[in-house]
Amino acid sequence: MGLKQWVANTRADAPVANFGFLVLHPNNEIKILAGDSKGRHSLAGAEIAYETGEDLKKRVTFTRFMAVGLFSLAIKKKSGGEKWLLIHGDGFDHIEEVPAKQQAKALDFYHQVQQAIRAAS
């Protein structure tokens, strides 16, 4: 492979967006940089949510409990004003608290991932 082909391949796979430990790639894949689901995953059939702590407290599902384990118990003790970004797909789950100063960036990332999920399905 020549230099031009290598550069073209690298650009074609360059991240589209990122937030925290999540990186969105143009081929409808998400890369998780930390946690039990670390690695690259297809977004086909995946779901993403951007919720307040209060909404999350009302419906901590089994899947989400498995994704965060004992951490989900700490979520229930929070006041509810914080925001959370959750993503779930075939073989992966990830949850991330969104700092107040990064809520606009998280919401933008959420919308980009939603579009990628629709494109992958």
VMD Tcl script that draws the C-alpha trace (Angstrom):
set ca {
  {0.00 0.00 0.00}
  {1.39 3.37 -1.00}
  {1.40 6.54 1.06}
  {-1.62 8.01 -0.76}
  {-3.70 4.88 -0.11}
  {-2.66 4.80 3.55}
  {-3.65 8.48 3.98}
  {-6.99 7.86 2.24}
  {-7.72 4.86 4.47}
  {-6.75 6.79 7.59}
  {-9.00 9.73 6.68}
  {-11.91 7.42 5.82}
  {-11.76 5.99 9.34}
  {-11.05 9.25 11.18}
  {-13.37 9.84 14.14}
  {-16.53 11.81 13.39}
  {-17.17 12.85 16.99}
  {-16.23 11.93 20.53}
  {-17.43 12.41 24.07}
  {-15.70 11.12 27.16}
  {-14.71 7.51 26.55}
  {-16.83 7.23 23.37}
  {-15.58 7.78 19.81}
  {-17.94 7.71 16.80}
  {-16.45 6.47 13.52}
  {-17.88 7.13 10.02}
  {-18.65 3.47 9.32}
  {-21.42 3.44 11.95}
  {-19.19 2.05 14.66}
  {-18.52 3.29 18.16}
  {-15.26 2.81 19.98}
  {-15.39 2.57 23.76}
  {-12.05 3.46 25.30}
  {-12.61 2.20 28.85}
  {-14.70 -0.21 30.88}
  {-15.95 -3.74 30.36}
  {-17.16 -2.96 26.82}
  {-13.82 -1.54 25.70}
  {-13.33 -1.94 21.96}
  {-15.02 -1.15 18.69}
  {-18.69 -2.04 18.15}
  {-21.25 -1.83 15.37}
  {-24.16 0.55 15.98}
  {-26.61 -1.69 14.09}
  {-29.54 -2.19 16.45}
  {-27.95 -0.07 19.18}
  {-29.78 2.41 21.40}
  {-28.56 5.64 22.95}
  {-30.17 7.75 25.66}
  {-29.39 11.15 27.14}
  {-31.23 11.36 30.45}
  {-31.40 13.28 33.67}
  {-30.46 11.50 36.86}
  {-34.08 11.74 37.97}
  {-35.32 9.93 34.84}
  {-32.60 7.35 35.25}
  {-33.56 6.79 38.89}
  {-37.12 5.99 37.80}
  {-36.10 3.24 35.43}
  {-32.79 1.57 36.12}
  {-33.36 -1.53 33.98}
  {-31.65 -4.85 34.30}
  {-29.57 -4.09 31.19}
  {-28.41 -0.81 32.62}
  {-27.72 -2.44 35.98}
  {-25.53 -4.97 34.20}
  {-23.81 -2.16 32.29}
  {-22.86 -0.23 35.39}
  {-23.03 -2.94 38.03}
  {-22.88 -1.62 41.56}
  {-22.42 1.89 40.19}
  {-26.14 1.90 39.39}
  {-26.84 1.87 43.12}
  {-24.86 5.11 43.45}
  {-26.94 6.60 40.62}
  {-30.09 6.07 42.67}
  {-28.58 8.10 45.54}
  {-27.87 11.17 43.38}
  {-30.09 14.23 43.52}
  {-31.33 13.83 39.94}
  {-30.10 17.10 38.39}
  {-27.17 15.54 36.58}
  {-27.23 14.19 33.01}
  {-26.17 10.77 31.79}
  {-25.25 9.39 28.37}
  {-26.07 5.70 27.97}
  {-25.43 3.47 24.97}
  {-26.41 -0.16 24.55}
  {-25.90 -2.53 21.64}
  {-25.18 -6.10 20.71}
  {-22.48 -7.12 23.18}
  {-21.81 -3.74 24.74}
  {-23.17 -1.28 27.31}
  {-21.69 2.00 28.46}
  {-22.87 4.77 30.76}
  {-21.17 8.08 31.35}
  {-22.01 11.02 33.58}
  {-22.06 14.34 31.72}
  {-20.46 17.26 33.55}
  {-22.62 20.41 33.55}
  {-20.12 22.32 31.41}
  {-20.17 19.60 28.73}
  {-23.91 19.09 28.34}
  {-24.11 20.87 24.96}
  {-21.27 18.73 23.58}
  {-22.89 15.56 24.95}
  {-26.23 16.44 23.35}
  {-24.54 17.08 20.00}
  {-22.72 13.73 20.29}
  {-26.02 12.04 21.19}
  {-27.67 13.36 17.99}
  {-24.72 12.28 15.83}
  {-24.83 8.77 17.29}
  {-28.60 8.62 16.74}
  {-28.05 9.40 13.03}
  {-25.35 6.72 12.82}
  {-27.67 4.19 14.46}
  {-30.41 4.96 11.92}
  {-27.89 4.64 9.07}
  {-26.63 1.31 10.43}
  {-30.10 -0.23 10.75}
}
mol new
graphics top color blue
foreach p $ca { graphics top sphere $p radius 0.5 }
foreach p [lrange $ca 0 end-1] q [lrange $ca 1 end] { graphics top cylinder $p $q radius 0.2 }
display resetview
